[in-house]
Amino acid sequence: MTDFAEKAVAASLQFEAKKDAMRQKQSGDWSVTFTIAGTDMPVDLLSHSMGQRYVCVIVPVDTDETPLQKQPRKWSELKPSAQCAMRLSEPLFRTFLIEELGLPVTDSEQEMLQFVKRKIGISSRKELDEKGPEQDAWTEMDSHYHAWKIVG
């Protein structure tokens, strides 16, 4: 092992945790909340000050306590309604809507959702999962966004 790896193993804290919540902040950073059972809480973690940085390695486990195999998901395999929900949580997508499609800068997240629905011609994101012009409009908007990100 390297010196860094040996130090990391020596300093590591091991515990089981359950993911309870996650959200993307306006900055693009993510906040993830985990719950640790009282019996699994490492004393060292309790003594660390707020703001302490960590290198994290997490392994999802199945009900039989074995590691879950990573299932890669391609964007194209997601339902369009899920794609839309994910895009709406991206601060950069909001910038795209403002700069490219005319979303008013003052609009809230809820107004942003309504703006996208109006542009595509739907009343619910679930409508995107049905083949038709609305799904095509979403695919076009998402492709435009992707190209906009590349070009800058």
MARGUBA-369826 format. One record per residue: x, y, z of N, C-alpha, C in turn; residue in three letters. Coordinates in pm, 1 decimal, always signed. Layout:
BEGIN
(titi (X; Y; Z); (X; Y; Z); (X; Y; Z); 'ALA')
...
//
This chain:
BEGIN
(titi (+82.3; -118.7; +0.0); (+0.0; +0.0; +0.0); (+86.8; +125.2; +0.0); 'MET')
(titi (+32.1; +229.9; -57.7); (+103.5; +357.7; -55.6); (+90.6; +420.5; +82.4); 'THR')
(titi (+172.8; +518.7; +108.2); (+168.3; +589.1; +236.1); (+29.9; +652.3; +257.5); 'ASP')
(titi (-25.2; +712.9; +150.3); (-158.3; +774.4; +160.6); (-263.2; +668.8; +194.6); 'PHE')
(titi (-259.1; +554.8; +126.5); (-357.7; +449.1; +150.0); (-348.8; +396.7; +292.9); 'ALA')
(titi (-226.6; +378.9; +343.0); (-209.8; +331.0; +480.1); (-266.2; +430.8; +580.4); 'GLU')
(titi (-239.3; +558.9; +557.9); (-293.4; +662.5; +646.5); (-445.9; +666.8; +637.9); 'LYS')
(titi (-499.2; +650.5; +517.5); (-644.9; +653.2; +498.4); (-711.8; +537.4; +571.4); 'ALA')
(titi (-654.8; +418.4; +560.3); (-710.7; +301.7; +629.8); (-705.5; +323.3; +780.3); 'VAL')
(titi (-594.6; +375.3; +830.4); (-578.9; +397.5; +973.8); (-678.1; +501.7; +1026.3); 'ALA')
(titi (-710.6; +602.2; +944.6); (-799.8; +710.5; +987.6); (-946.4; +683.9; +955.2); 'ALA')
(titi (-976.5; +575.3; +885.4); (-1112.4; +553.8; +835.8); (-1211.6; +526.2; +948.0); 'SER')
(titi (-1334.1; +566.6; +923.6); (-1447.6; +538.7; +1011.2); (-1541.8; +449.7; +931.8); 'LEU')
(titi (-1586.4; +341.4; +991.6); (-1677.4; +251.8; +920.2); (-1808.9; +243.9; +995.5); 'GLN')
(titi (-1918.1; +257.9; +920.4); (-2050.9; +250.8; +979.3); (-2151.4; +227.1; +867.8); 'PHE')
(titi (-2268.7; +180.0; +905.8); (-2377.4; +163.9; +809.4); (-2465.8; +286.0; +819.0); 'GLU')
(titi (-2511.1; +333.6; +704.8); (-2596.9; +452.0; +701.3); (-2704.5; +432.6; +595.2); 'ALA')
(titi (-2812.3; +509.3; +608.5); (-2922.2; +505.7; +511.6); (-2937.4; +645.5; +452.8); 'LYS')
(titi (-2941.6; +653.8; +319.0); (-2960.5; +783.8; +253.3); (-3105.9; +825.6; +272.6); 'LYS')
(titi (-3124.4; +943.5; +330.1); (-3259.3; +993.6; +356.9); (-3303.0; +1104.9; +263.6); 'ASP')
(titi (-3208.8; +1184.6; +217.1); (-3247.9; +1297.8; +133.0); (-3128.5; +1345.6; +52.4); 'ALA')
(titi (-3159.8; +1408.2; -60.2); (-3055.8; +1475.8; -136.9); (-3120.5; +1586.4; -218.6); 'MET')
(titi (-3044.2; +1692.9; -236.6); (-3092.6; +1804.2; -317.4); (-2973.4; +1875.7; -376.5); 'ARG')
(titi (-2997.5; +1938.8; -490.1); (-2892.4; +2016.0; -553.3); (-2911.4; +2162.0; -515.9); 'GLN')
(titi (-2805.1; +2224.8; -472.7); (-2810.3; +2364.5; -433.2); (-2798.8; +2452.3; -556.8); 'LYS')
(titi (-2830.8; +2579.1; -542.1); (-2825.5; +2672.1; -654.0); (-2685.4; +2680.3; -712.6); 'GLN')
(titi (-2584.6; +2656.8; -630.4); (-2445.2; +2662.4; -676.7); (-2409.2; +2543.2; -765.4); 'SER')
(titi (-2495.1; +2440.0; -764.8); (-2465.1; +2317.6; -837.8); (-2411.9; +2208.3; -747.2); 'GLY')
(titi (-2373.1; +2244.1; -622.8); (-2328.2; +2145.0; -525.7); (-2446.7; +2062.3; -478.1); 'ASP')
(titi (-2416.4; +1946.6; -422.7); (-2521.0; +1856.5; -373.1); (-2513.3; +1844.2; -222.3); 'TRP')
(titi (-2628.4; +1832.5; -158.7); (-2638.4; +1806.4; -16.3); (-2705.9; +1669.9; -1.4); 'SER')
(titi (-2638.4; +1577.4; +68.1); (-2691.4; +1442.6; +88.8); (-2702.0; +1419.7; +238.4); 'VAL')
(titi (-2815.4; +1366.6; +283.4); (-2837.1; +1338.8; +424.6); (-2841.5; +1188.7; +446.7); 'THR')
(titi (-2759.9; +1141.6; +540.0); (-2757.2; +1001.0; +578.7); (-2800.4; +988.0; +724.8); 'PHE')
(titi (-2866.2; +878.0; +758.0); (-2900.0; +847.1; +895.7); (-2816.0; +728.1; +939.5); 'THR')
(titi (-2754.0; +741.0; +1056.5); (-2671.3; +634.8; +1113.3); (-2741.5; +586.2; +1239.2); 'ILE')
(titi (-2758.9; +454.3; +1251.9); (-2818.5; +397.9; +1372.3); (-2732.5; +433.5; +1492.4); 'ALA')
(titi (-2795.4; +457.1; +1605.3); (-2722.7; +495.4; +1726.3); (-2611.9; +398.6; +1762.1); 'GLY')
(titi (-2635.2; +270.1; +1739.5); (-2534.3; +169.2; +1773.5); (-2417.1; +169.2; +1676.1); 'THR')
(titi (-2435.6; +228.7; +1557.5); (-2329.1; +232.5; +1456.4); (-2252.2; +364.2; +1453.3); 'ASP')
(titi (-2297.2; +463.8; +1531.1); (-2234.9; +596.7; +1525.3); (-2092.5; +592.2; +1580.0); 'MET')
(titi (-1993.8; +622.2; +1495.2); (-1855.7; +624.9; +1543.9); (-1833.1; +743.9; +1637.7); 'PRO')
(titi (-1772.9; +717.8; +1751.8); (-1745.6; +823.2; +1849.1); (-1658.0; +931.1; +1787.3); 'VAL')
(titi (-1561.6; +888.8; +1705.1); (-1472.9; +987.6; +1641.8); (-1550.1; +1086.3; +1555.0); 'ASP')
(titi (-1654.2; +1039.0; +1487.1); (-1734.1; +1126.5; +1402.0); (-1804.3; +1232.4; +1487.0); 'LEU')
(titi (-1849.6; +1193.2; +1605.2); (-1915.3; +1287.2; +1695.9); (-1819.6; +1396.5; +1743.5); 'LEU')
(titi (-1692.6; +1360.7; +1756.0); (-1596.6; +1457.5; +1809.5); (-1539.8; +1552.0; +1703.9); 'SER')
(titi (-1558.9; +1521.5; +1577.4); (-1507.6; +1610.5; +1471.9); (-1591.6; +1737.4; +1466.0); 'HIS')
(titi (-1526.2; +1848.3; +1440.0); (-1598.5; +1975.5; +1434.4); (-1679.7; +1985.9; +1305.0); 'SER')
(titi (-1782.5; +2069.9; +1308.4); (-1863.2; +2095.4; +1189.1); (-1771.3; +2158.7; +1085.3); 'MET')
(titi (-1790.8; +2122.3; +960.9); (-1707.0; +2173.1; +854.3); (-1588.2; +2082.2; +823.7); 'GLY')
(titi (-1571.8; +1976.5; +903.6); (-1463.7; +1881.0; +878.1); (-1484.5; +1818.4; +740.2); 'GLN')
(titi (-1380.6; +1812.9; +660.5); (-1388.8; +1751.7; +527.8); (-1353.9; +1604.2; +538.3); 'ARG')
(titi (-1410.3; +1523.0; +448.3); (-1387.2; +1378.6; +445.5); (-1368.2; +1331.5; +302.3); 'TYR')
(titi (-1293.3; +1227.5; +284.5); (-1291.9; +1152.0; +159.3); (-1386.9; +1037.0; +185.2); 'VAL')
(titi (-1488.3; +1022.6; +102.9); (-1590.8; +921.2; +128.6); (-1585.1; +807.3; +27.2); 'CYS')
(titi (-1604.5; +689.1; +77.3); (-1623.2; +570.7; -6.0); (-1748.5; +504.6; +48.0); 'VAL')
(titi (-1850.6; +493.9; -35.3); (-1972.4; +429.0; +9.7); (-2001.4; +309.1; -79.4); 'ILE')
(titi (-2051.9; +204.9; -19.1); (-2082.3; +82.1; -90.9); (-2228.7; +47.8; -63.2); 'VAL')
(titi (-2314.3; +49.7; -165.4); (-2453.9; +11.9; -141.3); (-2462.3; -138.2; -114.9); 'PRO')
(titi (-2545.3; -175.4; -16.1); (-2561.0; -316.8; +17.2); (-2704.2; -361.6; -5.9); 'VAL')
(titi (-2717.5; -486.7; -43.1); (-2847.4; -547.5; -65.8); (-2903.5; -595.6; +67.7); 'ASP')
(titi (-3024.8; -645.8; +67.3); (-3086.9; -693.7; +190.7); (-3011.3; -811.3; +251.4); 'THR')
(titi (-2933.5; -882.7; +170.9); (-2854.4; -994.5; +223.8); (-2715.1; -949.4; +266.9); 'ASP')
(titi (-2694.4; -817.1; +277.3); (-2569.4; -756.9; +322.5); (-2454.3; -769.7; +223.6); 'GLU')
(titi (-2481.2; -811.7; +100.6); (-2375.8; -818.1; -0.7); (-2377.2; -689.3; -82.0); 'THR')
(titi (-2262.7; -647.9; -133.2); (-2258.1; -524.7; -214.1); (-2344.0; -537.3; -340.1); 'PRO')
(titi (-2419.1; -432.9; -368.6); (-2496.8; -427.9; -492.5); (-2402.1; -402.4; -609.0); 'LEU')
(titi (-2429.3; -464.9; -720.2); (-2350.2; -439.1; -840.5); (-2398.5; -308.1; -901.2); 'GLN')
(titi (-2305.2; -226.3; -942.2); (-2339.4; -97.8; -1003.2); (-2411.6; -122.0; -1135.1); 'LYS')
(titi (-2525.9; -58.0; -1149.8); (-2605.2; -68.3; -1271.4); (-2594.4; +63.5; -1346.7); 'GLN')
(titi (-2507.5; +69.8; -1446.0); (-2495.4; +196.3; -1519.4); (-2625.6; +229.8; -1591.3); 'PRO')
(titi (-2663.2; +354.9; -1582.6); (-2784.8; +399.2; -1650.2); (-2747.7; +506.3; -1750.1); 'ARG')
(titi (-2795.2; +487.0; -1868.4); (-2773.4; +586.0; -1972.8); (-2889.2; +685.3; -1969.7); 'LYS')
(titi (-2858.5; +808.2; -2005.7); (-2960.9; +913.4; -2010.6); (-3077.3; +869.0; -2098.1); 'TRP')
(titi (-3046.1; +805.8; -2210.2); (-3150.0; +764.2; -2304.8); (-3239.3; +654.0; -2248.8); 'SER')
(titi (-3195.9; +586.0; -2143.5); (-3276.7; +479.5; -2083.3); (-3376.0; +533.4; -1980.5); 'GLU')
(titi (-3358.4; +659.1; -1939.3); (-3450.8; +719.5; -1843.7); (-3578.4; +763.2; -1914.4); 'LEU')
(titi (-3689.8; +756.9; -1843.3); (-3814.7; +808.3; -1898.9); (-3799.5; +958.8; -1919.8); 'LYS')
(titi (-3858.6; +1011.7; -2026.3); (-3850.0; +1156.8; -2049.2); (-3899.8; +1239.2; -1930.4); 'PRO')
(titi (-4000.6; +1191.3; -1858.2); (-4048.8; +1265.8; -1740.8); (-3940.6; +1274.1; -1633.7); 'SER')
(titi (-3862.5; +1166.8; -1617.2); (-3752.0; +1167.9; -1521.0); (-3639.9; +1259.2; -1570.0); 'ALA')
(titi (-3612.1; +1255.2; -1698.6); (-3510.6; +1344.3; -1755.1); (-3546.8; +1489.8; -1727.0); 'GLN')
(titi (-3672.8; +1522.3; -1751.2); (-3719.9; +1659.8; -1732.3); (-3706.1; +1701.0; -1585.5); 'CYS')
(titi (-3745.8; +1613.5; -1494.3); (-3735.0; +1644.5; -1351.3); (-3589.3; +1668.9; -1312.8); 'ALA')
(titi (-3499.5; +1587.7; -1366.0); (-3357.5; +1603.8; -1334.8); (-3303.7; +1734.7; -1392.2); 'MET')
(titi (-3341.8; +1765.9; -1515.2); (-3295.0; +1890.9; -1576.1); (-3343.6; +2012.1; -1496.5); 'ARG')
(titi (-3468.2; +2006.7; -1451.0); (-3524.6; +2120.2; -1378.5); (-3452.5; +2145.9; -1246.7); 'LEU')
(titi (-3378.6; +2047.4; -1196.8); (-3303.9; +2067.2; -1072.2); (-3163.2; +2121.9; -1097.4); 'SER')
(titi (-3124.1; +2135.0; -1224.1); (-2990.5; +2182.9; -1258.1); (-2989.1; +2336.0; -1271.5); 'GLU')
(titi (-2907.6; +2403.2; -1192.8); (-2897.9; +2549.0; -1206.9); (-2857.5; +2592.6; -1348.1); 'PRO')
(titi (-2773.6; +2515.1; -1414.9); (-2730.5; +2551.2; -1549.7); (-2846.2; +2542.5; -1649.7); 'LEU')
(titi (-2939.9; +2449.6; -1627.1); (-3057.3; +2438.2; -1714.6); (-3141.9; +2565.0; -1701.9); 'PHE')
(titi (-3151.1; +2617.7; -1580.5); (-3224.7; +2743.0; -1559.4); (-3159.2; +2855.3; -1640.3); 'ARG')
(titi (-3026.3; +2861.2; -1636.9); (-2954.0; +2962.4; -1714.8); (-2982.8; +2945.4; -1862.9); 'THR')
(titi (-2983.6; +2822.1; -1909.2); (-3016.0; +2793.2; -2049.6); (-3156.0; +2844.3; -2083.4); 'PHE')
(titi (-3252.3; +2815.3; -1996.6); (-3390.0; +2859.9; -2022.8); (-3398.2; +3012.4; -2029.3); 'LEU')
(titi (-3322.9; +3078.9; -1944.2); (-3322.1; +3225.6; -1943.7); (-3257.9; +3279.6; -2071.6); 'ILE')
(titi (-3138.3; +3229.0; -2102.3); (-3062.1; +3283.4; -2215.0); (-3114.1; +3240.4; -2351.7); 'GLU')
(titi (-3163.1; +3121.1; -2363.0); (-3201.3; +3067.9; -2494.2); (-3351.6; +3069.7; -2521.1); 'GLU')
(titi (-3433.6; +3053.0; -2416.8); (-3577.7; +3039.1; -2441.1); (-3662.2; +3148.8; -2378.9); 'LEU')
(titi (-3598.8; +3243.1; -2309.0); (-3673.0; +3359.7; -2260.7); (-3739.7; +3345.6; -2125.6); 'GLY')
(titi (-3696.2; +3251.8; -2041.9); (-3750.8; +3242.8; -1906.3); (-3717.1; +3371.7; -1832.5); 'LEU')
(titi (-3816.4; +3437.0; -1771.4); (-3785.1; +3558.4; -1693.9); (-3690.1; +3525.2; -1578.4); 'PRO')
(titi (-3590.3; +3608.1; -1557.7); (-3489.1; +3585.5; -1454.8); (-3552.8; +3574.9; -1316.3); 'VAL')
(titi (-3662.8; +3643.9; -1295.2); (-3726.5; +3647.8; -1163.2); (-3814.4; +3526.5; -1133.9); 'THR')
(titi (-3832.9; +3438.1; -1229.2); (-3921.7; +3323.7; -1208.1); (-3866.9; +3226.2; -1103.8); 'ASP')
(titi (-3957.9; +3172.4; -1022.0); (-3921.6; +3073.3; -920.5); (-3907.1; +2935.9; -986.3); 'SER')
(titi (-3867.1; +2835.8; -905.6); (-3854.3; +2700.2; -959.6); (-3988.5; +2648.3; -1011.2); 'GLU')
(titi (-4096.4; +2678.2; -939.9); (-4229.2; +2634.0; -982.4); (-4267.7; +2701.1; -1114.1); 'GLN')
(titi (-4235.8; +2828.5; -1127.7); (-4264.4; +2900.4; -1252.2); (-4178.0; +2846.6; -1366.5); 'GLU')
(titi (-4056.3; +2802.1; -1334.0); (-3969.1; +2742.4; -1434.9); (-4032.8; +2614.5; -1488.6); 'MET')
(titi (-4087.2; +2531.5; -1399.6); (-4156.4; +2410.0; -1441.8); (-4274.5; +2445.0; -1532.3); 'LEU')
(titi (-4352.4; +2543.6; -1493.7); (-4467.5; +2584.2; -1574.7); (-4422.2; +2637.2; -1711.0); 'GLN')
(titi (-4311.4; +2708.7; -1714.3); (-4255.0; +2761.5; -1838.3); (-4220.5; +2647.2; -1933.6); 'PHE')
(titi (-4151.7; +2544.9; -1881.2); (-4114.0; +2429.5; -1964.0); (-4239.1; +2358.3; -2014.4); 'VAL')
(titi (-4337.8; +2339.9; -1927.9); (-4462.6; +2274.1; -1968.4); (-4530.2; +2351.3; -2081.4); 'LYS')
(titi (-4535.6; +2485.1; -2069.0); (-4596.7; +2567.3; -2174.3); (-4520.2; +2554.9; -2305.2); 'ARG')
(titi (-4387.0; +2560.6; -2297.0); (-4304.5; +2551.6; -2417.6); (-4325.0; +2419.8; -2490.7); 'LYS')
(titi (-4342.0; +2311.9; -2413.9); (-4356.4; +2178.5; -2473.5); (-4502.4; +2148.5; -2508.4); 'ILE')
(titi (-4595.4; +2213.0; -2438.1); (-4736.9; +2190.1; -2463.9); (-4796.0; +2075.8; -2382.3); 'GLY')
(titi (-4756.6; +2067.8; -2254.1); (-4808.6; +1962.7; -2166.5); (-4862.5; +2024.9; -2038.5); 'ILE')
(titi (-4946.3; +1948.8; -1968.2); (-4993.7; +1994.6; -1837.6); (-4928.8; +1914.5; -1725.2); 'SER')
(titi (-4868.3; +1800.1; -1760.4); (-4800.7; +1715.6; -1662.4); (-4677.6; +1652.9; -1726.9); 'SER')
(titi (-4569.3; +1640.0; -1649.8); (-4448.2; +1578.0; -1704.9); (-4472.6; +1434.0; -1749.2); 'ARG')
(titi (-4570.5; +1367.1; -1689.4); (-4600.4; +1227.9; -1727.4); (-4637.2; +1215.7; -1875.0); 'LYS')
(titi (-4691.1; +1322.8; -1931.0); (-4728.0; +1322.2; -2072.8); (-4606.1; +1302.5; -2162.5); 'GLU')
(titi (-4487.2; +1333.9; -2111.3); (-4364.9; +1318.4; -2190.5); (-4331.8; +1171.8; -2215.9); 'LEU')
(titi (-4386.8; +1081.9; -2134.6); (-4355.4; +939.7; -2148.8); (-4434.4; +872.6; -2261.3); 'ASP')
(titi (-4529.1; +945.2; -2318.7); (-4607.8; +892.6; -2431.0); (-4548.6; +944.5; -2561.6); 'GLU')
(titi (-4532.8; +854.7; -2657.9); (-4481.0; +895.5; -2789.0); (-4572.1; +1002.0; -2848.0); 'LYS')
(titi (-4511.4; +1100.4; -2909.8); (-4590.6; +1205.7; -2972.4); (-4512.5; +1333.7; -2983.3); 'GLY')
(titi (-4578.1; +1440.2; -3030.2); (-4508.8; +1567.6; -3051.8); (-4454.5; +1629.3; -2922.8); 'PRO')
(titi (-4520.9; +1604.4; -2809.9); (-4473.1; +1659.3; -2683.3); (-4340.4; +1594.7; -2643.8); 'GLU')
(titi (-4331.0; +1462.0; -2660.1); (-4206.2; +1392.8; -2630.8); (-4096.0; +1440.2; -2725.5); 'GLN')
(titi (-4132.5; +1458.6; -2851.4); (-4035.2; +1510.2; -2948.8); (-3988.7; +1650.8; -2910.5); 'ASP')
(titi (-4082.0; +1732.3; -2861.1); (-4046.7; +1869.1; -2820.0); (-3950.1; +1865.6; -2701.2); 'ALA')
(titi (-3973.2; +1771.8; -2607.6); (-3881.8; +1759.5; -2494.7); (-3742.8; +1716.8; -2544.0); 'TRP')
(titi (-3738.4; +1616.8; -2631.0); (-3611.2; +1567.7; -2682.9); (-3535.9; +1680.4; -2752.8); 'THR')
(titi (-3609.1; +1760.8; -2828.3); (-3548.8; +1876.4; -2897.3); (-3493.8; +1977.6; -2797.1); 'GLU')
(titi (-3571.3; +2009.3; -2692.4); (-3527.1; +2105.2; -2590.6); (-3402.2; +2051.7; -2519.2); 'MET')
(titi (-3403.2; +1924.7; -2484.0); (-3289.9; +1865.5; -2413.3); (-3165.7; +1862.0; -2502.9); 'ASP')
(titi (-3184.0; +1831.6; -2630.6); (-3071.7; +1830.8; -2724.8); (-3014.8; +1971.2; -2742.7); 'SER')
(titi (-3104.1; +2070.0; -2749.3); (-3062.2; +2210.1; -2760.2); (-2979.6; +2247.8; -2637.0); 'HIS')
(titi (-3025.9; +2206.6; -2519.3); (-2954.0; +2234.4; -2394.4); (-2815.4; +2170.5; -2397.4); 'TYR')
(titi (-2809.6; +2045.3; -2439.2); (-2680.6; +1973.6; -2445.6); (-2584.5; +2046.6; -2539.3); 'HIS')
(titi (-2631.6; +2086.3; -2655.9); (-2547.6; +2158.6; -2751.8); (-2503.8; +2292.9; -2695.6); 'ALA')
(titi (-2594.4; +2362.1; -2628.3); (-2565.6; +2491.3; -2567.2); (-2454.1; +2477.6; -2463.9); 'TRP')
(titi (-2457.1; +2370.1; -2384.3); (-2351.6; +2346.7; -2284.3); (-2215.9; +2326.1; -2349.6); 'LYS')
(titi (-2213.8; +2255.6; -2461.3); (-2087.9; +2227.2; -2530.1); (-2029.5; +2352.9; -2592.5); 'ILE')
(titi (-2115.5; +2429.0; -2658.5); (-2070.5; +2549.6; -2727.6); (-2036.1; +2660.2; -2627.7); 'VAL')
(titi (-2114.1; +2665.2; -2519.1); (-2087.1; +2764.1; -2414.6); (-2153.6; +2890.4; -2438.7); 'GLY')
//
